[in-house]
Amino acid sequence: MTALRPEHDAGQDGPYEQGAYEAAGAFEAAVDQLADPLNDPLPGQHASPWSRSGGIPPQEQGRGLYRAPDQPIPAQAQGQSQPQAPHGAQTPEQTPREWYDPEGFERDWYGQQAPAPVPRVQTAPAPAPVPLPPDDETVGLRTADPRHLADQALTVRQPVFVPEPVPGLDAEPDTDRERADPEPRTGGRAERRRAAKGRGRRRAEPRSESTVSATASASAAKPMSRVEARRAARAAKDSPAVVASRVVGELFISLGVLMLLFVTYQLWWTNVRADQYAGKETHKIQDDWAKGDRNPGAFEAGQGFAIIHIPKLDVVAPIAEGISKEKVLDRGMVGHYSEGTLRTAMPSAKKGNFALAGHRNTHGEPFRYINRLRSGDLIVVETQDTYYTYEATRTLPQTSPSNVSVIGPVPPGSGFTGPGRYITLTTCTPEFTSTYRLIVWGKMVDERPRSKGKPDALVG
């Protein structure tokens, strides 16, 4: 093996001479002889950035061109003659050898290469260590606390594998739904692939109320043709049947309200008004008696002249002349049959039938419960100077309104066999109707002047 020596550089005109660079000016002359002084390296220098003499890895030393200066020369090369270096120059064995960097060469030649992606391993954050209570030990001599060691053993970080983003799947979302969803996908790679395939098909979502209203308003704002307007007007117009049913319904409702008001008036308000009028008339009769303004005899129609008492029914009502509905009966008073063919006797008459009429329902209803009178019950008629007491004898539950014989001097069916001093009470039946008449008969059992006081029926 021959000793290493410098090669003859291209572009040099003269032969290579040993030790030529040691003379004065030899270095400048050598530079001038270079073909490209800016690129060709000078002796002992390197133009390539990936070829350097320092920093040879230890594992490469002694292999081929990589040999340290203090490395011994191989045995097969020791016996060979070595060329003598010029005075002051180093031999090839003493000169540090260059180390070729292939990675630097590839980086400079092919450009910077991105490192291969490495899966990220995310570790769960360790909880904050539990502070130990202060003790009296020094820092250097402090012993390990078994509780602290146990806490550290329990808080070992567990690696959590986070998959790397797959190119093409984790790109920018294509749909508005994905842009509006900032949360990352948590599924596997297969699920994300299926999601990527289905991005072109948007699922039908239920429309919100605002969308429906906006669509309806947009359709309403759209101008319609004349035919469509006519059809819409006919569709919006109610049919005659609907109008008729609506009118009938409103009529029924109105009639129902009127009927309710009428029933309330008849059953409640007429009684209130009749009781008020009858009470005033009773007090007026009593005042006139006290003043001596009235005497038994003929009375005008509607004029009160007596008071009837029915102790069993707790009835006290004024008796007026006549049976006029408006002037007598509807005012809560009891009417005396005293007109035309229906004229009957007065209580003071020695013989005759004193016939009276009154409402069973509404307008004070003085004869409401006369159907409860039984034989022996007492009826008292009070006049200006006398109390006339009658005893009920018989009741006729139902008869025709045209049967006027019931108020005759000797009524048929009353049980009376001859003329006498009788009393007859008449009213409507059944209740709340005027289809038939209810009759109660009685005969006089006592006549007592007012100067002797009230009869026993009114005392106690």
C-alpha positions as CSV (number, residue, x, y, z in Angstrom):
1,M,0.0,0.0,0.0
2,T,1.5,3.3,-1.1
3,A,1.3,6.4,1.0
4,L,-1.5,8.8,0.3
5,R,-0.6,11.9,-1.5
6,P,-2.5,14.8,-3.0
7,E,-4.0,14.2,-6.3
8,H,-3.1,16.2,-9.3
9,D,-5.9,18.8,-9.5
10,A,-7.7,19.4,-12.8
11,G,-6.7,22.6,-14.4
12,Q,-3.1,22.7,-13.1
13,D,-0.5,23.3,-15.7
14,G,2.6,22.1,-13.9
15,P,3.5,18.8,-12.3
16,Y,2.9,18.2,-8.6
17,E,5.9,18.9,-6.5
18,Q,6.5,17.6,-3.0
19,G,6.8,20.5,-0.5
20,A,5.9,23.1,-3.0
21,Y,3.5,24.8,-0.6
22,E,6.2,25.4,2.0
23,A,7.9,28.0,-0.1
24,A,6.9,31.6,0.2
25,G,4.0,32.5,-2.0
26,A,3.4,28.9,-2.9
27,F,-0.1,29.0,-1.3
28,E,-1.2,32.0,-3.3
29,A,0.2,30.5,-6.5
30,A,-1.7,27.3,-5.8
31,V,-5.0,29.2,-5.4
32,D,-4.4,31.0,-8.7
33,Q,-3.9,27.7,-10.4
34,L,-7.4,26.4,-9.4
35,A,-10.0,26.1,-12.1
36,D,-12.7,27.6,-9.8
37,P,-11.2,29.3,-6.8
38,L,-14.7,29.8,-5.2
39,N,-15.8,26.1,-5.3
40,D,-12.7,24.0,-5.4
41,P,-11.5,23.2,-1.9
42,L,-8.1,24.2,-0.7
43,P,-5.9,21.6,0.8
44,G,-7.2,20.6,4.2
45,Q,-10.7,22.2,3.7
46,H,-14.0,20.7,2.7
47,A,-16.6,22.1,0.3
48,S,-19.3,19.6,1.2
49,P,-21.3,20.4,4.4
50,W,-22.0,16.7,5.0
51,S,-18.3,15.8,5.0
52,R,-16.5,16.8,8.2
53,S,-13.5,15.7,10.2
54,G,-14.7,16.2,13.6
55,G,-17.5,14.5,15.5
56,I,-16.9,11.0,14.1
57,P,-19.3,8.6,15.9
58,P,-17.5,6.2,18.2
59,Q,-19.2,3.2,16.5
60,E,-17.8,4.3,13.1
61,Q,-14.2,4.8,14.2
62,G,-11.8,2.3,12.7
63,R,-14.1,1.4,9.8
64,G,-12.8,2.2,6.3
65,L,-12.2,5.9,6.1
66,Y,-13.2,6.5,9.7
67,R,-10.1,6.2,11.8
68,A,-9.0,8.3,14.7
69,P,-5.5,9.8,14.7
70,D,-4.4,7.7,17.7
71,Q,-5.7,4.5,16.1
72,P,-2.8,2.1,15.3
73,I,-2.0,1.3,11.7
74,P,-3.0,-2.2,10.5
75,A,-0.4,-4.9,10.6
76,Q,-0.4,-5.5,6.9
77,A,0.4,-1.9,6.3
78,Q,3.2,-1.6,8.9
79,G,5.7,-3.5,6.8
80,Q,5.2,-1.3,3.8
81,S,7.3,1.7,3.2
82,Q,5.6,5.0,4.0
83,P,6.4,8.1,2.1
84,Q,8.0,10.7,4.0
85,A,6.0,13.8,4.6
86,P,7.5,17.2,4.0
87,H,9.1,19.0,6.9
88,G,6.4,20.2,9.3
89,A,3.5,18.3,7.5
90,Q,1.5,15.4,8.8
91,T,1.4,12.0,7.4
92,P,-1.8,10.4,6.2
93,E,-1.9,8.3,9.3
94,Q,-1.5,11.3,11.5
95,T,-4.1,13.4,9.6
96,P,-7.7,13.2,11.0
97,R,-9.8,11.3,8.5
98,E,-13.1,12.8,7.3
99,W,-16.6,11.4,8.3
100,Y,-19.2,11.2,5.6
101,D,-22.7,12.1,6.8
102,P,-25.2,10.4,4.5
103,E,-28.2,11.9,6.4
104,G,-26.8,15.4,5.8
105,F,-26.3,14.5,2.2
106,E,-29.8,13.4,1.7
107,R,-31.2,16.4,3.5
108,D,-29.2,18.9,1.4
109,W,-29.8,17.1,-1.8
110,Y,-33.5,16.0,-1.5
111,G,-34.7,18.7,0.9
112,Q,-36.1,18.6,4.5
113,Q,-38.1,15.4,5.0
114,A,-41.0,15.4,7.4
115,P,-40.5,12.8,10.2
116,A,-42.8,9.8,10.2
117,P,-45.9,10.4,12.3
118,V,-45.7,8.9,15.7
119,P,-48.9,7.9,17.6
120,R,-49.6,10.3,20.3
121,V,-50.0,8.9,23.8
122,Q,-52.0,11.1,26.1
123,T,-51.7,10.5,29.7
124,A,-54.3,11.3,32.2
125,P,-53.3,14.3,34.4
126,A,-52.1,13.2,37.7
127,P,-54.0,14.5,40.7
128,A,-52.3,17.0,42.9
129,P,-50.2,15.4,45.6
130,V,-51.8,15.4,49.0
131,P,-49.8,17.8,51.2
132,L,-48.2,16.1,54.2
133,P,-48.5,17.7,57.6
134,P,-45.3,19.4,58.8
135,D,-43.1,17.4,61.1
136,D,-39.9,18.0,63.1
137,E,-37.6,16.0,60.8
138,T,-34.9,17.7,58.7
139,V,-35.0,17.7,55.0
140,G,-32.0,15.4,54.6
141,L,-33.2,12.8,57.1
142,R,-36.9,12.7,56.3
143,T,-38.2,9.2,55.8
144,A,-40.8,8.3,53.2
145,D,-44.4,8.4,54.4
146,P,-46.1,5.1,53.6
147,R,-49.4,7.0,53.0
148,H,-47.7,9.2,50.4
149,L,-46.2,6.2,48.6
150,A,-49.6,4.5,48.5
151,D,-51.1,7.7,47.0
152,Q,-48.4,7.7,44.4
153,A,-48.9,4.1,43.6
154,L,-52.6,4.7,43.0
155,T,-52.1,7.7,40.8
156,V,-49.9,6.0,38.1
157,R,-50.6,7.6,34.8
158,Q,-52.3,5.3,32.4
159,P,-51.5,5.9,28.8
160,V,-54.5,6.8,26.7
161,F,-54.2,6.1,23.0
162,V,-55.4,8.9,20.8
163,P,-55.6,7.9,17.1
164,E,-53.8,10.0,14.6
165,P,-56.0,11.9,12.2
166,V,-56.5,10.0,8.9
167,P,-55.7,12.1,5.8
168,G,-58.9,12.8,3.9
169,L,-61.3,12.0,6.8
170,D,-60.4,14.8,9.2
171,A,-60.3,17.5,6.7
172,E,-62.5,20.6,6.8
173,P,-66.2,19.7,7.1
174,D,-68.1,19.8,3.9
175,T,-71.7,20.3,5.3
176,D,-73.2,23.1,7.4
177,R,-74.1,20.6,10.0
178,E,-70.5,19.5,10.5
179,R,-69.3,23.2,10.6
180,A,-71.9,23.9,13.2
181,D,-70.8,20.9,15.4
182,P,-67.5,21.9,17.0
183,E,-67.2,18.6,18.9
184,P,-64.6,16.1,17.5
185,R,-65.7,12.7,16.4
186,T,-65.1,10.0,19.0
187,G,-65.7,6.9,16.8
188,G,-63.2,4.6,15.2
189,R,-61.7,4.7,11.8
190,A,-64.5,2.7,10.2
191,E,-67.1,4.9,11.6
192,R,-65.4,8.0,10.4
193,R,-65.1,6.5,6.9
194,R,-68.8,5.8,6.9
195,A,-69.5,9.3,8.0
196,A,-67.2,10.6,5.2
197,K,-69.1,8.6,2.6
198,G,-72.5,9.9,3.9
199,R,-71.5,13.5,3.8
200,G,-73.0,13.9,0.4
201,R,-76.4,12.8,1.6
202,R,-77.9,15.1,4.1
203,R,-80.4,13.6,6.5
204,A,-83.9,15.1,6.6
205,E,-84.4,17.0,9.8
206,P,-87.7,18.0,11.4
207,R,-88.5,21.6,10.5
208,S,-88.9,23.9,13.4
209,E,-91.9,26.1,14.1
210,S,-90.1,29.2,12.9
211,T,-89.3,27.4,9.6
212,V,-92.9,26.3,9.1
213,S,-94.2,29.8,9.9
214,A,-91.7,31.4,7.5
215,T,-92.7,28.9,4.8
216,A,-96.4,29.7,5.4
217,S,-95.8,33.4,5.3
218,A,-93.8,33.1,2.1
219,S,-96.6,31.1,0.5
220,A,-99.2,33.6,1.8
221,A,-97.2,36.5,0.4
222,K,-97.0,34.8,-3.0
223,P,-99.6,36.4,-5.3
224,M,-102.5,34.1,-6.4
225,S,-104.2,34.0,-9.7
226,R,-107.8,35.1,-10.1
227,V,-109.0,31.4,-10.2
228,E,-107.0,30.6,-7.1
229,A,-108.4,33.6,-5.3
230,R,-112.0,32.6,-6.2
231,R,-111.4,29.0,-5.0
232,A,-109.8,30.3,-1.7
233,A,-112.8,32.7,-1.2
234,R,-115.3,29.8,-1.7
235,A,-113.3,27.6,0.6
236,A,-113.2,30.2,3.3
237,K,-116.9,31.0,3.0
238,D,-119.2,29.0,5.2
239,S,-121.8,26.7,3.6
240,P,-125.5,27.4,4.1
241,A,-125.8,24.3,6.4
242,V,-123.1,25.6,8.6
243,V,-124.7,29.1,8.7
244,A,-128.1,27.6,9.5
245,S,-126.7,25.3,12.3
246,R,-124.9,28.3,13.7
247,V,-128.1,30.4,13.7
248,V,-130.1,27.6,15.3
249,G,-127.5,27.1,17.9
250,E,-127.4,30.8,18.8
251,L,-131.2,30.8,19.0
252,F,-131.3,27.8,21.3
253,I,-128.7,29.4,23.5
254,S,-130.7,32.6,23.7
255,L,-133.9,30.8,24.4
256,G,-132.1,28.8,27.1
257,V,-130.9,32.0,28.7
258,L,-134.4,33.5,28.5
259,M,-136.0,30.4,30.0
260,L,-133.5,30.4,32.8
261,L,-134.3,34.0,33.5
262,F,-138.0,33.4,33.3
263,V,-137.9,30.4,35.7
264,T,-135.8,32.5,38.1
265,Y,-138.3,35.3,37.9
266,Q,-141.3,33.0,38.4
267,L,-139.9,30.8,41.2
268,W,-138.0,33.4,43.2
269,W,-138.6,37.0,42.3
270,T,-142.4,36.8,42.1
271,N,-142.5,35.4,45.6
272,V,-140.3,38.2,46.9
273,R,-142.4,40.9,45.3
274,A,-145.7,39.2,46.4
275,D,-144.6,38.8,50.0
276,Q,-143.6,42.4,50.1
277,Y,-147.0,43.6,48.8
278,A,-149.0,41.2,50.9
279,G,-147.2,42.2,54.0
280,K,-147.8,45.9,53.3
281,E,-151.5,45.2,52.6
282,T,-151.9,43.2,55.9
283,H,-150.4,46.1,57.9
284,K,-152.7,48.6,56.1
285,I,-155.8,46.5,56.9
286,Q,-154.8,46.3,60.6
287,D,-154.1,50.1,60.7
288,D,-157.5,50.8,59.2
289,W,-159.2,48.6,61.8
290,A,-157.4,50.4,64.5
291,K,-158.6,53.7,63.1
292,G,-162.2,52.5,62.6
293,D,-162.2,53.4,58.9
294,R,-163.7,50.2,57.7
295,N,-167.0,48.5,58.4
296,P,-168.3,45.2,57.1
297,G,-170.2,45.6,53.9
298,A,-169.5,45.9,50.2
299,F,-165.9,46.4,49.1
300,E,-164.3,47.4,45.9
301,A,-162.4,45.0,43.7
302,G,-158.9,44.4,44.9
303,Q,-159.6,46.0,48.3
304,G,-158.5,44.0,51.3
305,F,-161.0,43.5,54.1
306,A,-159.9,40.4,56.1
307,I,-156.9,38.2,57.1
308,I,-156.8,34.4,56.8
309,H,-154.8,32.3,59.3
310,I,-153.9,28.6,58.8
311,P,-151.9,27.7,61.9
312,K,-150.9,24.2,60.6
313,L,-149.3,25.7,57.5
314,D,-148.1,28.9,59.2
315,V,-150.0,31.0,56.6
316,V,-151.0,34.6,57.3
317,A,-152.3,36.4,54.1
318,P,-154.7,39.3,53.4
319,I,-158.1,38.6,51.8
320,A,-159.1,41.0,49.0
321,E,-162.4,41.4,47.1
322,G,-162.4,39.6,43.8
323,I,-160.2,36.9,42.1
324,S,-158.4,39.2,39.6
325,K,-155.0,37.7,38.7
326,E,-153.3,41.0,38.3
327,K,-154.9,43.0,41.1
328,V,-155.3,40.3,43.8
329,L,-153.7,36.8,43.2
330,D,-150.4,37.9,41.7
331,R,-149.9,40.3,44.6
332,G,-149.7,37.4,47.1
333,M,-153.3,38.0,48.4
334,V,-156.2,35.5,48.7
335,G,-159.2,36.4,46.5
336,H,-162.9,36.2,47.4
337,Y,-165.3,34.9,44.8
338,S,-167.7,37.9,44.6
339,E,-168.4,38.6,40.9
340,G,-171.3,37.4,38.7
341,T,-172.2,33.8,38.9
342,L,-169.2,33.1,41.1
343,R,-170.4,35.4,43.8
344,T,-170.3,33.7,47.3
345,A,-171.4,34.7,50.8
346,M,-169.3,36.7,53.3
347,P,-168.2,35.2,56.6
348,S,-170.7,37.3,58.5
349,A,-173.7,35.8,56.6
350,K,-175.9,33.5,58.5
351,K,-175.9,30.9,55.7
352,G,-173.7,30.5,52.7
353,N,-170.3,29.3,51.4
354,F,-167.3,31.7,51.8
355,A,-165.2,30.6,48.8
356,L,-161.6,31.7,48.4
357,A,-158.8,31.3,45.7
358,G,-155.0,31.6,45.9
359,H,-151.8,30.6,44.1
360,R,-150.2,27.3,44.9
361,N,-146.9,28.2,43.3
362,T,-145.2,31.5,42.7
363,H,-146.5,35.0,43.5
364,G,-146.4,34.4,47.3
365,E,-148.0,30.9,46.9
366,P,-150.3,31.2,50.0
367,F,-152.1,27.9,49.2
368,R,-148.9,26.0,48.4
369,Y,-149.5,23.2,51.0
370,I,-153.3,23.1,51.5
371,N,-153.3,19.5,50.2
372,R,-151.8,18.7,53.7
373,L,-154.9,19.8,55.5
374,R,-156.8,17.0,57.1
375,S,-160.2,16.7,58.8
376,G,-160.2,18.7,62.0
377,D,-157.5,21.2,61.1
378,L,-158.6,24.8,61.9
379,I,-158.8,27.8,59.6
380,V,-159.4,31.3,61.1
381,V,-160.8,34.3,59.2
382,E,-160.1,37.6,61.0
383,T,-162.3,40.7,60.2
384,Q,-162.6,44.1,61.7
385,D,-164.7,43.0,64.7
386,T,-164.9,39.2,64.7
387,Y,-162.8,36.0,64.5
388,Y,-164.5,33.2,62.4
389,T,-163.1,29.7,63.0
390,Y,-163.6,26.9,60.5
391,E,-162.8,23.2,60.7
392,A,-161.6,21.3,57.6
393,T,-163.9,18.4,56.7
394,R,-163.0,17.1,53.3
395,T,-160.5,17.5,50.4
396,L,-161.1,17.1,46.6
397,P,-157.7,16.4,45.2
398,Q,-158.5,17.1,41.6
399,T,-161.4,18.6,39.6
400,S,-161.9,20.6,36.3
401,P,-161.4,24.3,36.4
402,S,-164.9,24.7,34.9
403,N,-166.6,22.8,37.8
404,V,-168.1,25.9,39.6
405,S,-170.4,23.7,41.7
406,V,-167.6,23.3,44.3
407,I,-168.2,26.8,45.5
408,G,-172.0,26.5,45.6
409,P,-174.1,27.1,48.8
410,V,-174.1,23.3,49.4
411,P,-171.2,21.9,47.3
412,P,-171.7,18.5,45.9
413,G,-169.1,16.0,47.2
414,S,-168.3,18.1,50.2
415,G,-170.4,15.9,52.6
416,F,-172.7,18.8,53.5
417,T,-176.3,17.8,53.4
418,G,-178.0,21.2,53.8
419,P,-177.3,25.0,53.9
420,G,-174.9,26.2,56.5
421,R,-171.9,28.4,57.1
422,Y,-169.1,26.9,55.1
423,I,-165.7,27.8,53.7
424,T,-164.1,26.6,50.4
425,L,-160.4,26.9,49.4
426,T,-159.5,26.5,45.8
427,T,-156.0,26.3,44.0
428,C,-154.2,24.9,41.0
429,T,-152.9,21.3,40.7
430,P,-150.5,19.7,40.0
431,E,-147.9,22.1,41.2
432,F,-146.5,24.6,38.7
433,T,-149.5,24.0,36.4
434,S,-153.1,25.1,36.2
435,T,-154.6,22.0,34.5
436,Y,-156.8,21.1,37.4
437,R,-158.2,22.5,40.7
438,L,-157.6,21.3,44.3
439,I,-160.5,21.8,46.7
440,V,-160.7,21.9,50.5
441,W,-164.0,22.3,52.4
442,G,-164.7,23.3,55.9
443,K,-167.5,24.4,58.2
444,M,-167.7,27.2,60.8
445,V,-167.2,26.0,64.4
446,D,-166.7,29.3,66.3
447,E,-167.5,33.0,66.0
448,R,-165.6,35.2,68.4
449,P,-165.8,39.0,68.7
450,R,-162.4,40.7,68.8
451,S,-163.3,42.3,72.1
452,K,-163.1,38.8,73.7
453,G,-159.6,38.3,72.3
454,K,-158.1,35.8,69.9
455,P,-159.5,32.3,69.5
456,D,-157.7,29.3,70.9
457,A,-156.4,28.4,67.4
458,L,-154.3,31.6,67.3
459,V,-153.2,31.6,71.0
460,G,-150.0,29.8,71.8
